[in-house]
Amino acid sequence: MNNSKEDKYIEKIRELKKERKTIILAHNYQRPEIQDIADLVGDSLDLSRKAAATDAEVIVFCGVHFMAESAAILSPEKTVLLPVREAGCQLADMITVQELRKKKEENPQAAVVCYVNSSAEVKAESDICCTSANGIGVVNSLKENRILFVPDGHLGRYLASKTKKEFIFWKGFCPTHYNLLSEDILRAKEEHPQAKVLVHPECRLSVIDLADEALSTNGILEYVKKSEAKEFIIGTEMGIIHRLKKENPNKKFYPASENLICPSMKLITLKEIAQSLEEMRYKIEIPEEIRKRAKKSLNRMLAV
């Protein structure tokens, strides 16, 4: 996009933002220019919680559908907009509420722990939610020994390796993190022998085993900030590298693979945000009964 066009959209966004009392949230995987115009950049649930505490009347969530839903669950009095209707999450789509109910019937003794990367309906049907950062703590807080973990099988296996509980895994996965292979890590380590390897817990266990740390996106940002190391191999969606460079100008970052791109995360553009604010589209609406039950699962997690 040429700069004059970009500037025109930025101006329009700033104007409409003020007019509509808006807060713009951007996930760490968004395009650089989207992160730069946002009021807050971060992990999905963290953003929703921070936005809920503001007096903004409108939330524009630059992320994917389930993230905007989380904002709507926590801020029922605010209008939540997702600039691109098609910005979905393949992992979240790998489970339906009907399938979950069937699995629950087959495993009545199991506590249902649901990763936040899931729909409001699935959250409403679960006992408790978790994030990639707090999953171990959430699982350990439960009195049940059997855990039905949905929808990410890879994150489930990582948590199972860190806890003493018995897990029932769902067959879901994040296609972006699934694309990262152990040979990618070995190649990157050969090219950058001094670099620390940081990967996301949604990766395969074979990849996690080769890393120095498996961390959420905010966890990666925190680790880098505090680390004495000067070079890092980053095993998660490449959008985070923009923020890492911005916050740590004296450190170097290498993507673990050039394939670490989430197509849905790249759908939102400055033009889409301007149009979203102009036309107040696309509104996220959750039936109140589902919203309340989903919020209960989130609240249980926050209590832990």
C-alpha positions in Angstrom: 0.0 0.0 0.0 1.5 3.4 -0.9 2.0 5.8 1.9 -0.4 8.6 0.9 -3.2 6.0 0.9 -2.0 4.6 4.2 -1.9 8.0 5.7 -5.4 8.7 4.5 -6.7 5.6 6.2 -4.8 6.4 9.4 -6.3 9.9 9.5 -9.8 8.5 9.0 -9.3 5.9 11.7 -8.1 8.5 14.2 -11.0 10.8 13.4 -13.7 8.0 13.7 -12.0 6.6 16.8 -12.5 9.8 18.7 -16.0 10.3 17.4 -17.1 6.8 18.4 -15.2 6.5 21.7 -13.3 3.5 20.4 -10.4 1.4 21.6 -8.4 -0.5 18.9 -6.9 -3.9 20.0 -4.3 -5.7 17.9 -3.1 -9.2 18.6 0.7 -9.8 18.5 0.4 -11.6 15.1 -1.2 -8.7 13.3 0.5 -6.8 10.4 3.0 -4.2 11.6 0.9 -1.2 10.5 -2.1 -2.5 12.4 0.0 -3.0 15.6 1.3 0.6 15.2 -2.1 2.1 15.1 -3.6 0.1 17.9 -4.1 1.4 21.4 -3.2 -2.0 22.9 -1.2 -4.9 21.4 -1.0 -8.3 23.2 -2.4 -11.7 23.8 -6.1 -12.2 23.0 -7.5 -12.6 26.5 -5.2 -10.0 28.0 -6.5 -7.5 25.5 -10.1 -8.3 26.2 -9.6 -7.9 30.0 -7.8 -4.5 29.5 -10.4 -3.2 27.1 -13.2 -4.2 29.6 -11.6 -1.9 32.2 -11.7 1.2 29.9 -14.6 3.6 29.3 -14.5 3.0 25.6 -17.9 2.4 24.0 -16.6 0.6 20.9 -13.9 -2.1 20.7 -12.4 -2.8 17.3 -10.6 -6.2 17.7 -7.9 -6.8 15.1 -7.5 -10.5 15.5 -9.7 -13.5 14.8 -13.3 -14.3 15.6 -13.0 -16.1 18.9 -10.9 -13.2 20.2 -13.6 -10.6 19.4 -16.1 -13.0 21.1 -14.0 -13.0 24.3 -14.1 -9.2 24.3 -17.9 -9.3 23.8 -18.2 -11.9 26.7 -16.3 -9.6 29.1 -17.8 -6.3 27.8 -21.5 -6.9 27.1 -22.2 -3.1 27.4 -19.7 -2.2 24.7 -20.0 -2.7 20.9 -17.4 -5.1 19.6 -16.4 -5.0 16.0 -14.3 -7.5 14.0 -13.2 -5.6 10.8 -13.1 -8.7 8.6 -15.9 -11.2 8.9 -13.8 -14.0 7.4 -11.0 -13.7 10.0 -11.6 -17.0 11.7 -9.4 -19.6 13.5 -9.0 -23.0 12.0 -8.2 -24.5 15.4 -11.4 -23.0 17.0 -13.4 -24.5 14.1 -12.1 -28.0 14.8 -14.7 -28.5 17.5 -18.5 -28.0 17.7 -20.6 -27.8 20.7 -22.5 -31.0 19.6 -19.2 -33.0 19.4 -18.2 -31.7 22.8 -21.5 -32.7 24.4 -21.1 -36.2 23.0 -17.6 -36.5 24.3 -18.7 -35.3 27.7 -21.4 -38.0 27.9 -18.7 -40.6 27.1 -16.4 -39.2 29.9 -18.7 -38.1 32.8 -15.8 -38.1 35.3 -13.6 -35.7 33.3 -13.3 -32.0 33.9 -13.6 -30.1 30.6 -10.7 -27.6 30.2 -11.1 -25.4 27.1 -8.3 -23.4 25.6 -9.4 -19.8 24.9 -8.9 -20.4 21.2 -12.5 -21.7 20.9 -16.0 -20.3 20.3 -18.2 -18.8 23.0 -20.5 -21.8 22.7 -17.6 -24.2 23.4 -16.5 -22.1 26.3 -20.1 -22.1 27.7 -20.1 -26.0 27.5 -16.8 -26.2 29.4 -15.9 -26.3 33.1 -13.0 -23.9 32.9 -10.9 -22.0 30.3 -7.2 -21.7 30.1 -4.6 -19.8 28.1 -1.2 -21.1 26.8 0.4 -19.1 29.7 -1.8 -20.4 32.6 -2.8 -23.9 31.4 -0.5 -25.8 33.9 -1.9 -23.8 36.8 -5.5 -24.3 35.7 -5.2 -28.1 35.3 -3.4 -28.5 38.6 -6.1 -26.4 40.4 -8.8 -29.0 39.5 -9.9 -31.8 41.9 -10.6 -34.1 39.0 -7.9 -36.4 37.9 -9.2 -36.8 34.3 -9.0 -33.9 32.0 -10.9 -33.6 28.7 -8.8 -30.9 27.0 -10.2 -29.1 24.0 -9.6 -28.2 21.2 -5.8 -28.2 20.8 -4.2 -31.7 21.0 -0.7 -30.3 20.9 -1.1 -27.8 23.8 -2.9 -30.7 25.6 0.1 -33.0 25.2 2.4 -30.2 26.4 0.3 -29.7 29.5 0.1 -33.4 30.1 3.9 -33.6 30.1 4.0 -30.9 32.8 1.2 -32.3 35.1 0.3 -35.6 36.7 -3.3 -35.7 35.4 -4.8 -38.1 32.9 -5.7 -36.4 29.7 -8.2 -37.1 26.9 -7.0 -35.2 23.9 -9.0 -33.6 21.1 -7.7 -33.9 17.5 -7.5 -30.1 17.0 -4.3 -28.2 16.1 -3.2 -24.8 14.9 -2.1 -25.3 11.2 0.5 -22.5 11.5 2.3 -24.0 14.5 1.8 -27.5 13.1 3.9 -26.4 10.1 6.9 -25.9 12.3 9.1 -29.1 12.2 12.0 -30.2 14.4 14.3 -30.0 11.3 13.4 -26.3 11.0 14.6 -25.7 14.6 17.8 -27.8 13.9 18.5 -25.8 10.8 17.9 -22.4 12.5 20.2 -23.5 15.5 22.9 -24.4 13.0 22.6 -21.0 11.4 22.4 -19.1 14.7 24.2 -21.2 17.3 24.2 -18.4 19.9 20.5 -17.8 19.7 17.9 -18.9 22.3 15.0 -20.9 20.9 11.6 -19.7 22.0 8.5 -21.6 20.7 4.7 -21.6 21.3 3.2 -24.5 23.3 0.8 -25.1 20.4 3.8 -26.6 18.5 4.5 -30.3 18.3 6.3 -31.8 21.3 9.2 -32.8 19.1 9.7 -29.0 18.4 9.2 -28.0 22.1 11.8 -30.6 23.1 14.4 -28.7 21.0 13.5 -25.3 22.4 14.9 -23.4 25.4 11.4 -22.3 26.4 7.8 -22.9 25.3 5.9 -19.7 26.0 2.7 -17.8 25.1 3.2 -14.7 22.9 3.3 -12.4 26.0 5.6 -14.9 27.6 8.0 -14.6 24.7 7.9 -10.8 24.9 8.7 -10.9 28.6 11.4 -13.5 28.3 13.2 -11.5 25.6 13.0 -8.3 27.6 14.6 -9.9 30.7 17.1 -12.1 28.9 20.9 -11.4 28.7 20.9 -13.2 25.3 21.2 -11.0 22.2 19.8 -13.4 19.6 16.6 -15.4 19.4 15.0 -17.9 17.1 11.2 -17.4 17.3 8.9 -20.4 16.8 5.5 -18.7 16.5 3.6 -16.6 14.0 6.0 -14.1 12.4 3.8 -11.0 13.2 5.3 -11.0 16.7 8.8 -10.2 15.4 7.7 -6.6 14.6 6.9 -5.9 18.3 10.0 -7.8 19.5 12.3 -5.6 17.3 10.5 -2.5 18.3 10.8 -3.2 22.1 14.3 -4.6 21.9 16.2 -2.6 19.2 19.6 -4.1 20.3 18.6 -7.7 19.9 18.3 -9.9 16.8 15.3 -12.1 15.9 15.1 -15.0 13.4 11.9 -16.8 12.4 12.3 -20.5 13.0 10.6 -21.0 9.6 9.4 -18.8 6.8 6.1 -20.7 6.8 5.0 -19.3 10.2 2.2 -17.1 8.8 -1.4 -17.3 9.8 -3.5 -16.2 6.8 -6.5 -15.2 9.0 -4.3 -12.9 11.1 -3.2 -11.0 7.9 -6.7 -10.3 6.6 -7.2 -7.1 8.5 -5.8 -3.9 6.8 -6.0 -0.2 7.6 -8.7 0.2 5.0 -10.8 -2.6 6.7 -10.5 -0.8 10.1 -11.5 2.5 8.6 -14.6 0.9 6.9 -15.4 -1.1 10.1 -15.6 2.2 12.1 -17.4 4.1 9.4 -20.1 1.4 8.9 -19.9 -0.1 12.5 -19.3 -3.5 11.0 -19.1 -6.5 11.8 -20.8 -6.6 15.2 -20.1 -9.6 17.4 -23.3 -10.7 19.0 -23.6 -13.5 21.5 -26.9 -14.8 23.0 -27.0 -13.7 26.6 -27.5 -17.2 28.0 -24.3 -18.5 26.2 -22.4 -15.3 27.1 -23.1 -15.8 30.8 -22.1 -19.5 30.8 -18.9 -18.7 28.8 -18.1 -15.9 31.2 -18.4 -18.4 34.1 -15.7 -20.6 32.5 -13.5 -17.5 32.1 -14.1 -16.3 35.6 -13.2 -19.7 37.1 -9.9 -19.4 35.2 -9.3 -15.9 36.4 -9.9 -17.0 40.0 -7.1 -19.5 39.7 
